Amino acid sequence: MPFALKHEVVDRFIAGETARELAREYELGGPDVVLRWARQQRKCGRVREQNESDLGAEQDQLRREYEKLQAEKAYLKKLIELKAQGRF
C-alpha cells in the first residue's frame, strides 16, 4: 500500500475513527493492520516509506504483469477475429 495512503489511514485513526471502520473502508486484512501502522508511526515518528529498491522491484513486477496482460489481450483479440471468420 502506498505510503501516503497508510499515512491517511493513521491520521484518520488518530482523529477518532475506529480501526475496524478504516480496515473495512480500505479493504485491509483487519483492524490489526491499522493498529500496527499507528504503533509504527508512534514509535518512529511516522510510518516509514518504502526504500528505492523495494519500489524498483515492485515496478519491475508491475511491468511484467502489464506485459503479460497485453499478450493475453492480443491472444483473445486474435481468437475473436478467427471465430468471426469461422476458422475456429
Buried (B, 14 or more C-beta within 10 A) or exposed (E): EEEEEBBEBBEBBEEEBEBEEBBEEBEBEEBEBBBBBBEBBEEEEEBEEEEEEEEEEEEEEEEEEEEEEEEEEEEEEEEEEEEEEEEE
